[in-house]
Amino acid sequence: MAQWLRKTSALGVAAVFGFSVAVAVNALADKDQAKDAADQTSIPLSELRTFTDVLTRVKADYVDPVTDKTLMDNAIRGMIDRLDPHSNYLDKAEFKDLQETTTGKFGGLGLQVGMKDKVITVISPIDDTPAQKAGIKAGDKIVKINGEFTQGLDLEKSVKLMRGEPGSKITLTLVRDGVDKPFDVTLERAIINVKSVKARMLDPNFGYVRIAQFQSDTTEQLHDALNQLVKDNDNKPLKGLVLDLRNNPGGVLQAAVGVVDTFVNKGLIVYTDGRDADSKMSFKAHEGDMLNGAPIVVLVNGGSASASEIVAGALQDDGRALIAGERTFGKGSVQSIMPLTNGGALRLTTARYFTPAGRSIQGEGIKPDVEVHQLKVSDIDKVFSIKEADLAGHISNPTIKPSDDKKPDAAAKEPPIKQMIDTDGKPLVETDYQLYEGLNLLKGMSIVAQRLEKKK
């Protein structure tokens, strides 16, 4: 980090004195790696002459006066923003906002957004926020903010426009796949308090944990949630768990590592690889599985990104969990936050991360083991079906002994299957089809595991 601070300090000098850029770049380019020292310390004199020429002309001839600070800030932003969608320069206020989001308390709408095809695009809405309550979905494109087109705005400026005083209103114009024309959504800004982990029992012996975002204390919250689920299950170990990472935009890398380590006993969790030696890291699991090998189904979708994909990929490669849902977002890069002497920071892509099996998620995402789309299911009790026992004159089952007060065909019929009910009292199959199927998969895995255990 000290090396980076020396570099950013030199950049600050260049910003103040303008024409001292060549000296600053010489300091910036100073690298310790001997093998490519010559290349790294070379100064692009021709390009620097062009830069100073443009700077001079803008200061002298632009229609309105522009301060040196504005010009240099714009130059830095342009240099960083054009690298990739996730690298950018943060001024002092933007850096403060970023620090607040990692703690789980910040003001705004509760949207995780990114730049896709030069359009501000929703990666995912965050649970229990104005955006999620308004029905904004992953993949929605934000084409206007309060009636002003977002085309030409960079990501940070768009985010600034969407932030504001709690209680103030904002109108977003969205374009959504499958919807014929753009539509407006009006939201009220709020202080966003993100609860990272939520948990409840889905059925006796089967628990549910929802991770909305990876924060610094997510692992501790997960452990507390699992312990509470055991208590809610009459202090009996869980037979299975659904881990819900849908629309989880990511967050702190160490939190993702801690979540995987909660369920696996050994082996690689994730590793990163980049040009700088500090960007080459690997994380391994420690002994201890809080579920003692009980099956896990991980739910993912197109809004599951970054740290969510680390968790899903690691558990999939390890064979510890079944991944169900839809292909994930595909963000497999690592950003380092490098504080600057002016109080701002650089968010710079410094590495790619890889799953234990060496898969890069970048641009590909995690393909689920079982693809389950979020369907709308209603009136499930009215679905017509006919079975052998309903046919007139069907032969009897010799293993069933009818009682005196029951007909043979009535005795052969099983009682109706109990519907799984969501927290609002409605059938789970209607309110959340992916979760319904995830629980069914989990029960099937549990049955198979029990049968295999009996054979030992």
URLINGI-V333396 format. One record per residue. SS is DSSP state (H for helix, E for strand, C for the rest). PSI is psi in whole degrees, -180 to 180 (NA if undefined). D_CENTER is the distance of its C-alpha to the mean C-alpha in Angstrom with 1 decimal. Layout:
{{SS;PSI;D_CENTER} {SS;PSI;D_CENTER}}
This chain:
{{C;-35;26.8} {H;-40;30.5} {H;-43;30.8} {H;-36;28.0} {H;-37;29.7} {H;-42;32.9} {H;-45;31.4} {H;-31;29.8} {H;-42;33.1} {H;-37;34.9} {H;-37;32.6} {H;-40;33.6} {H;-43;37.2} {H;-39;36.8} {H;-35;35.3} {H;-46;38.2} {H;-5;41.0} {C;-75;39.9} {C;-1;42.4} {C;20;41.8} {H;-41;38.7} {H;-41;40.4} {H;-42;41.0} {H;-43;37.4} {H;-34;36.0} {H;-40;38.5} {H;-40;36.9} {H;-36;33.3} {C;-4;34.3} {C;112;35.8} {C;151;34.1} {C;-20;35.2} {C;115;34.7} {H;-32;38.3} {H;-29;37.7} {H;33;36.4} {H;-40;37.9} {H;-44;40.1} {H;-40;37.3} {H;-26;35.0} {H;-1;37.9} {C;145;39.3} {C;125;39.3} {C;77;38.8} {H;-42;41.9} {H;-46;42.2} {H;-36;38.7} {H;-36;39.4} {H;-42;42.6} {H;-43;40.9} {H;-49;38.4} {H;-32;41.2} {H;-47;43.2} {H;-44;40.5} {H;-44;39.9} {H;-44;43.7} {H;-41;44.1} {H;-45;41.3} {H;-35;42.8} {H;-36;46.2} {H;-10;45.9} {C;147;42.8} {C;-33;44.0} {C;151;42.7} {C;140;42.6} {C;133;39.3} {C;157;38.8} {H;-40;38.2} {H;-44;35.0} {H;-45;33.6} {H;-44;34.6} {H;-37;33.1} {H;-43;29.8} {H;-38;29.6} {H;-42;30.5} {H;-45;27.9} {H;-44;25.2} {H;-41;26.5} {H;-42;26.7} {H;-43;23.0} {H;-30;21.4} {C;-4;23.0} {C;-53;21.6} {C;170;18.1} {C;-14;15.5} {C;-6;13.8} {C;135;17.1} {E;162;19.1} {E;135;21.8} {E;124;21.4} {C;-177;24.6} {H;-44;25.4} {H;-41;24.0} {H;-37;20.7} {H;-39;20.4} {H;-42;21.2} {H;-43;18.5} {H;-42;15.8} {H;-35;17.4} {H;-37;17.3} {H;-31;13.6} {H;-17;13.1} {H;-13;15.7} {C;10;14.2} {E;117;17.1} {E;166;17.6} {E;147;19.2} {E;-146;18.1} {C;-20;16.7} {C;38;13.2} {E;136;11.5} {E;118;8.8} {E;160;10.9} {E;174;11.9} {E;122;15.2} {E;122;15.9} {C;39;19.6} {C;21;20.6} {E;137;19.2} {E;120;16.7} {E;139;14.1} {E;121;11.5} {E;-49;7.9} {E;148;7.5} {E;147;10.0} {C;142;9.6} {C;143;11.9} {C;38;15.6} {C;167;15.7} {H;-38;18.1} {H;-44;15.7} {H;-39;14.6} {H;-26;18.3} {C;-3;19.5} {C;14;17.8} {C;139;15.7} {C;157;13.5} {C;135;10.8} {C;-15;13.1} {C;138;15.6} {E;129;17.5} {E;104;18.9} {E;-21;22.5} {E;146;24.3} {E;115;23.8} {C;43;26.9} {C;-7;28.8} {E;133;28.2} {E;142;26.7} {C;-8;23.6} {C;129;25.0} {C;-16;25.9} {C;140;23.7} {C;172;21.3} {H;-45;17.7} {H;-39;18.9} {H;-38;21.9} {H;-43;20.0} {H;-41;17.7} {H;-42;21.1} {H;-33;22.6} {H;-19;20.1} {C;159;20.5} {C;-173;23.8} {C;134;26.0} {C;135;24.8} {C;-19;26.8} {C;153;27.2} {E;155;26.3} {E;143;24.6} {E;124;24.7} {E;135;22.1} {E;122;23.4} {E;149;21.0} {E;128;21.4} {C;136;19.9} {C;133;20.6} {C;-9;23.5} {C;131;24.7} {C;-39;28.0} {C;162;27.8} {C;152;25.7} {E;154;25.5} {E;144;25.2} {E;123;23.1} {E;128;24.5} {E;158;22.5} {E;122;23.7} {C;151;21.9} {E;162;21.3} {E;121;20.5} {E;110;16.9} {E;103;16.9} {C;119;13.6} {C;114;14.5} {C;-42;11.8} {E;131;13.6} {E;150;15.8} {E;152;18.2} {E;166;21.2} {E;133;23.6} {E;-40;23.4} {E;162;26.8} {C;128;29.2} {C;-6;27.9} {E;120;24.4} {E;167;21.6} {E;130;18.2} {E;128;15.3} {E;122;12.3} {E;113;9.6} {C;-30;8.1} {C;147;6.7} {E;111;8.0} {C;176;11.3} {C;-27;14.6} {C;17;16.1} {H;-42;13.5} {H;-44;15.6} {H;-41;18.7} {H;-38;17.4} {H;-45;16.5} {H;-43;20.0} {H;-40;21.6} {H;-43;20.0} {H;-41;21.2} {H;-38;24.6} {H;-37;24.9} {H;-38;24.2} {H;-42;27.0} {H;-42;29.2} {H;-19;28.4} {C;35;29.4} {C;38;32.9} {C;28;32.0} {C;144;31.7} {C;146;29.0} {C;145;26.2} {C;-9;26.8} {E;162;23.2} {E;136;19.7} {E;121;16.9} {E;113;13.5} {E;112;11.2} {C;16;7.4} {C;139;7.8} {C;28;6.1} {C;113;3.6} {C;-4;2.2} {C;-143;3.3} {E;-135;7.0} {C;127;10.2} {H;-44;11.0} {H;-29;13.9} {H;-40;12.1} {H;-42;10.3} {H;-42;13.9} {H;-35;15.5} {H;-46;13.7} {H;-43;14.9} {H;-22;18.2} {H;-27;18.7} {H;-10;19.3} {C;152;20.9} {C;-26;24.3} {C;171;24.5} {C;173;23.3} {E;140;20.8} {E;-50;17.1} {E;153;15.9} {E;153;17.9} {E;151;17.6} {E;128;20.4} {C;-173;21.6} {C;-42;25.0} {C;146;25.5} {H;-34;26.5} {H;-18;24.2} {H;-5;21.1} {C;102;22.2} {E;156;20.8} {E;148;20.3} {E;130;19.2} {E;156;21.2} {C;157;21.3} {C;161;24.1} {C;136;26.4} {C;116;25.5} {C;112;23.6} {C;-17;23.3} {C;-1;23.6} {C;40;26.5} {C;-1;25.4} {C;145;24.8} {E;151;22.7} {E;136;18.9} {E;125;17.1} {E;124;13.3} {E;129;12.1} {E;163;9.4} {C;-169;9.6} {C;-16;9.1} {C;1;6.3} {C;116;4.2} {C;158;3.3} {C;-112;5.2} {H;-32;5.9} {H;-38;4.9} {H;-30;7.2} {H;-47;9.5} {H;-50;10.1} {H;-44;10.7} {H;-41;12.8} {H;-46;14.7} {H;-31;15.7} {H;-47;16.6} {H;-37;18.7} {H;-17;20.3} {C;11;21.3} {C;-24;20.2} {C;157;18.1} {E;129;18.2} {E;126;15.1} {E;150;15.6} {E;-129;14.3} {C;159;13.4} {C;140;12.4} {C;178;8.8} {C;-42;8.0} {C;34;9.7} {C;103;8.8} {C;32;11.0} {E;156;12.5} {E;131;13.1} {E;133;14.2} {E;138;17.1} {E;119;18.3} {E;103;22.0} {E;144;24.1} {C;162;27.1} {C;-18;30.6} {C;6;30.3} {C;-10;27.7} {C;-161;24.9} {E;161;22.6} {E;131;21.3} {E;107;17.6} {E;132;18.4} {E;118;16.8} {E;-11;18.9} {E;166;17.7} {E;148;15.8} {E;154;14.4} {E;146;15.9} {E;168;15.7} {C;-31;18.9} {C;4;20.7} {C;14;20.2} {C;133;17.8} {E;130;16.0} {C;-14;12.7} {C;118;13.3} {C;-7;14.1} {C;-41;14.3} {C;-178;11.2} {C;123;12.0} {C;125;14.9} {C;151;15.3} {C;-37;18.6} {E;119;19.5} {E;124;18.5} {C;120;18.4} {C;155;18.1} {C;92;17.9} {C;160;21.6} {C;117;23.9} {C;130;26.6} {C;162;29.5} {C;47;33.1} {H;-28;32.4} {H;-17;35.7} {H;0;37.6} {C;128;36.6} {C;134;40.0} {C;153;40.6} {C;140;43.8} {C;170;44.6} {H;-42;47.8} {H;-17;48.8} {H;-13;49.0} {C;137;51.6} {C;135;55.3} {C;16;57.3} {C;146;54.5} {C;154;55.8} {C;162;55.1} {C;119;52.9} {C;-16;55.3} {C;-8;52.8} {C;125;52.7} {C;108;55.7} {C;142;56.0} {C;173;57.3} {C;-30;60.4} {C;12;58.5} {C;143;55.8} {C;154;56.2} {H;-42;54.9} {H;-31;52.3} {H;-38;50.9} {H;-28;50.7} {H;-22;48.8} {C;139;46.0} {C;155;43.0} {C;154;41.7} {C;145;38.8} {C;135;35.3} {C;127;33.8} {C;141;30.8} {C;130;27.6} {E;137;27.2} {C;177;24.1} {C;-23;24.3} {C;7;26.0} {C;-3;28.8} {C;157;27.9} {E;134;27.5} {H;-33;24.0} {H;-26;24.7} {H;-37;25.0} {H;-33;22.2} {C;87;19.4} {H;-38;20.6} {H;-43;17.6} {H;-40;17.8} {H;-48;21.6} {H;-34;21.5} {H;-41;19.1} {H;-39;21.7} {H;-44;24.5} {H;-42;23.0} {H;-43;22.7} {H;-40;26.3} {H;-43;27.5} {H;-39;26.1} {H;-42;27.7} {H;-46;31.0} {H;-42;31.1} {H;-40;30.4} {H;-40;33.2} {H;-40;35.6} {H;-37;35.0} {H;-37;35.6} {H;-30;38.8} {H;-19;40.1} {C;NA;39.9}}
